[in-house]
Amino acid sequence: MSLENELNEVITSCKNIVNCNYSVIQKNQNVNRTEAGEVKGNDSQITLENIAQDMSGILQNLRNHLELFKNKSDMNPGSKRNNAPLKSNSNASKTKKNNKPNNKPNNKQKCKAPLLNTRPMNKPAVPLSVKSKQSNLSSKPQRQSSMKLVNITYVDVSRESYDPLGIIRDEVQRAIREGKTFTVQGNFPGIRRALTRRGWIEKIHYLCYRLRFNEKLKEFQHHSIIELVNLIRVRELSDICKRLIKSKLLANHQVDFYWAYNCDCFRECPDKVKMTKINKFRRAGFSYTSKQGLCNAFQKSYFPRTPGASKMNHPRTYSLSRNGDTPNFINDFHITASMSLLKWVVNNSIAQNCKVISPEGKIPLSVFDFAVNECLKFIKKTIYENFQDDIIEEAFEHEWANYLENFYKAAHMGGHFKDVGTVTEQDMVRRSNYILSKLKEVWPYLDIDGIMNIWILKPANGSQGVGIHICRTLKYILDVVKLNPNRRYIIQKYIERPFLIYNTKFDIRQWFLISSSVPLTIWMYKQCYLRFSSKIYNLRKLHESIHLTNNSVQCRYTKKHRNNALPTYNMWNSSQFKNHLSDLGFPKVFDDIIYPGMRECIIASILMLQDTLDRRTNCFELYGADFILTEDFKPWLLEINGNPALHASTPITAKMCPMVVEDVIRVVIDYEKNKGASTGEFEIIYQEFNSVSGKATPVVGTSFQPEYCHSPLANKTNNFKDKKIIASNLNDIIDLGAVNCIKETGKVIKKILEDLMQLLNKRQQRGQEKINTCNAIVPYNYYTNNMIRPEHSVPAILSSTGNCINCNHQLGMMQ
């Protein structure tokens, strides 16, 4: 007989054994119930599910080559043919020893039966034998059965062994009912782990198959569900196959949570089907997450300045596109170069790095006078713009070109002014200090601008440091823009005096989260990390390894001539930074200045473009803000990234990125359902008033006392017999404190009106008289080498002809 026929014979015998055993057990159970006084009910009949469970156990033992039966006649006594039993190789020797001619049945020898599971559904598996069954029924009259009960052992066969697809389908249906389906676009294992732990099921995005980390997904993505079910039993492929099956079952379902790279997710998840929770806001033109958008906001929007809440510190930025701010940038470059020359004179005089003036100098003193006059013009335009009727004469383009050429020689090449014997270095320093003190009152960027007038040119849509130029000359900037007409650029003033750690430049990456736009809710992560450059800070060299701190840039360079306290992977976490500040003697500067300053910048940057923020519900977004610190520990916002790096590029990010991703899920999933849930390291820094729910941002402070607005009556009663107010009770009703407050307010208003009238009278008198005085004091006229006249009581602003541009008075020798 062939092996196939023998196997069919064994399976047929097994079915008979299942039916016989189940019938005998059912009869014995009915007898016990009847004798115990119970009502004999209709027991569940044998079903296909019971048979499937039993047969799965039999086939499993067959696969494992177990000896199921010793003798085919023992399994099927009514069979006329004596078929050879199936035996395993391990029991072959035992079979030969026991194979003796004996026609009498041995009652003492137990008949080996398959490991079957013939118990009804929802019944515990209990081992059962003939002896134990007979001992249980020995004290009671037993009903004799014509069928022989075969000795079997029950095995708990799980549903996963015979219906794995049904289990997976049930899990998918449960996730759909509970709204726990998600899609992750890209490689974000932290997001998948966080959602999977919460019982969510993933619908795999097609881009995930292209990642180099998902070779197995790519290999089995085109398999059918039936083929994947057959592969589940392979231990190495079980998880992959289950994940693919679940994703295929969700093929026509719009997920409830979508984590994406860009805004294409709104097209894949239309709102008319379901309001999917998406980790992006729709972009309205240039938003604050782009360099161009932040530049436009800086130029055109107001900065909400609330002490302790919002304040913007952002370097001056201009757009150099076709319809951009190129003329404004050129003017800024000119005036910054004028200020830089004055600072160069003062710094060199103090540090004695090089001579300011010498007989061998090649820079004429007229360049210094030009810088002084331009700074004075700038002060006048800034302070007296609304009160000055005279038009200030602007310098010509060729004059600026000549000045910039000499400025580069002094500031960049170490040149010095030519000594003609009429002006000393002390005179130049005194004039420079005076002008700089006036500029400090009107120009907040004076200290951070430095003396080199360096600017940084960035592509408007660039990232990871690609296409960035560190520039020191105006001609180079305009040439780069001209040679790339199809690329939009923004130009930003380079902060030349940053706070350094071991003479190395760094910036700070700070995460923050907008969990809702209606009402606007902003969260800030309590931890951050620092990114270092790989070279010592040096303004004489403009290489990217010195000035760009992007990890994608610095990973290309070796770390030479740098302090060994800095790690080779160029990163610190906030705890290490705090320890360093403590070692420098500033243990509280991070919590008192740096962290609050970053919080104020983040709030201001969002509020100034809040009107353009997408108002769609079920949207949130994680951002990465880049800050740089100046020497006074003030943080300056450089840019905001809409897709911050969340991969493990260094040991610092390998630890922090999974933490921030987990905490994002806590905020947008757990906290949304339960306001008492943990939000990890995220804290709310801003929440606007919600006119719909009536909830507002918690306000910390002292509430007004009732006496502030009115004086409570001693006898609070409304049972007046007369509705007349008696004069003796007026003192109880009128609040004297409020009256005094109104009186004081009236006095202040009166004083303001008087000052305004005086100002108008002076303005009228000034228009009627000819003013022969100027608005500045200059000890010398370097064009005529003469002292100024006594009638010039305030600094004079000189034109190229040596005349005062205010009164057109020719400055000559003092009489």
ZIDA-V245683 format. One record per pair of residues at least 4 apart in sequence whose C-alpha atoms are under 6 Angstrom apart, sorted by the first residue. I is the first residue (numbers start at 1). GAP is how many residues later the second one is. Records with the same first field share a line. If there is no record, write none. Layout:
# ZIDA-V245683
I = GAP ; GAP
This chain:
# ZIDA-V245683
17 = 4
21 = 128
33 = 5
34 = 4
48 = 4
51 = 4
52 = 4
54 = 62 ; 63 ; 64
57 = 59
61 = 5
65 = 23
67 = 20 ; 21
68 = 46
69 = 43
71 = 14
72 = 11 ; 13
73 = 4
95 = 4
113 = 39
115 = 38
116 = 38
117 = 37 ; 38
125 = 29
127 = 26 ; 27
129 = 22
134 = 4
159 = 4
160 = 4
175 = 4 ; 5
179 = 77
180 = 20
181 = 19 ; 20 ; 21 ; 74 ; 75
182 = 20 ; 73 ; 74 ; 75 ; 76
183 = 19 ; 20 ; 75
184 = 75
185 = 20 ; 74 ; 75
186 = 22
190 = 468
192 = 4
195 = 5
196 = 4
203 = 44
204 = 43
209 = 8 ; 9
217 = 4
225 = 20
228 = 13
232 = 6 ; 9
234 = 4
256 = 20
257 = 19 ; 20
258 = 20
259 = 20
265 = 4
266 = 4
271 = 4
277 = 341 ; 342
278 = 341
279 = 340 ; 341 ; 342
280 = 340 ; 341
281 = 333
282 = 332
286 = 7
287 = 6
288 = 5 ; 6
289 = 351 ; 352 ; 353
291 = 169
292 = 168
295 = 22
296 = 4
297 = 4
304 = 300
305 = 5 ; 6
306 = 4
309 = 291
310 = 290 ; 293 ; 294
311 = 289 ; 290 ; 293
312 = 289 ; 292
313 = 323
314 = 322 ; 323
315 = 178
316 = 176 ; 177
317 = 174 ; 175
318 = 7 ; 172 ; 173
319 = 5 ; 6 ; 171
320 = 4 ; 5 ; 6 ; 169 ; 170
321 = 167
332 = 4
336 = 4
337 = 116
338 = 33
340 = 4 ; 111
342 = 90
343 = 4
344 = 4 ; 107
346 = 83
347 = 4
348 = 4 ; 5
356 = 60
357 = 59 ; 60 ; 61 ; 62
358 = 60 ; 61
359 = 59 ; 60
361 = 55 ; 56 ; 57
362 = 56
363 = 54 ; 55
364 = 53 ; 54
373 = 424
380 = 4
381 = 4
384 = 4
407 = 4
408 = 4
409 = 4 ; 6
410 = 4 ; 5 ; 6
411 = 41
439 = 4
448 = 47 ; 49
449 = 46 ; 47
450 = 46
454 = 17 ; 18 ; 40
455 = 16 ; 37 ; 38 ; 39
456 = 13 ; 14 ; 15 ; 35 ; 36 ; 38
457 = 11 ; 12 ; 34
458 = 10 ; 31 ; 32
459 = 29 ; 30
460 = 28 ; 29 ; 30
464 = 88
470 = 72
498 = 131 ; 132 ; 133
499 = 130 ; 131 ; 132
500 = 4 ; 5
503 = 33 ; 34
504 = 32 ; 33
505 = 27 ; 28 ; 32
506 = 25 ; 26
507 = 23 ; 24 ; 120 ; 121
508 = 21 ; 22 ; 118 ; 119
509 = 19 ; 20 ; 116 ; 117
510 = 18 ; 114 ; 115
511 = 14 ; 112 ; 113
512 = 11 ; 12 ; 13 ; 111
513 = 9 ; 10 ; 108 ; 109
514 = 7 ; 8 ; 106 ; 107
515 = 6 ; 105
516 = 4 ; 5 ; 104
517 = 98
519 = 169 ; 171
520 = 167 ; 168
521 = 165 ; 166
522 = 162 ; 163 ; 164
523 = 159 ; 160 ; 161 ; 162
524 = 158 ; 159
525 = 156 ; 157
526 = 155
527 = 47
528 = 46
529 = 43 ; 44 ; 45
530 = 41 ; 42
531 = 18 ; 39 ; 40
532 = 17 ; 38
533 = 13 ; 16
534 = 11 ; 25
535 = 11
537 = 9
544 = 4
551 = 4
581 = 5 ; 6
582 = 4 ; 5
588 = 4
589 = 4
590 = 4 ; 5
591 = 4
593 = 4
597 = 38
606 = 4
623 = 18 ; 19
624 = 16 ; 17 ; 20
625 = 15
626 = 12 ; 13
627 = 8 ; 9 ; 10 ; 11
628 = 7 ; 8
629 = 4 ; 5 ; 6
630 = 4
646 = 11
648 = 5 ; 6
650 = 4
653 = 4
663 = 16 ; 17
665 = 4
666 = 4 ; 13
667 = 4 ; 12
668 = 4
671 = 4 ; 6
687 = 10
688 = 9
689 = 6 ; 7
690 = 4 ; 5
707 = 4
710 = 25
711 = 24
713 = 19
773 = 19
774 = 18 ; 20 ; 22
775 = 19 ; 20 ; 21
776 = 18 ; 19 ; 20
777 = 17 ; 18 ; 19
778 = 17
780 = 7
781 = 4 ; 5
783 = 19
786 = 26 ; 27
787 = 26 ; 27
788 = 23
789 = 25
796 = 8
797 = 7 ; 8
798 = 4 ; 5 ; 6 ; 7
799 = 4 ; 6
803 = 5 ; 6 ; 7
804 = 4 ; 5
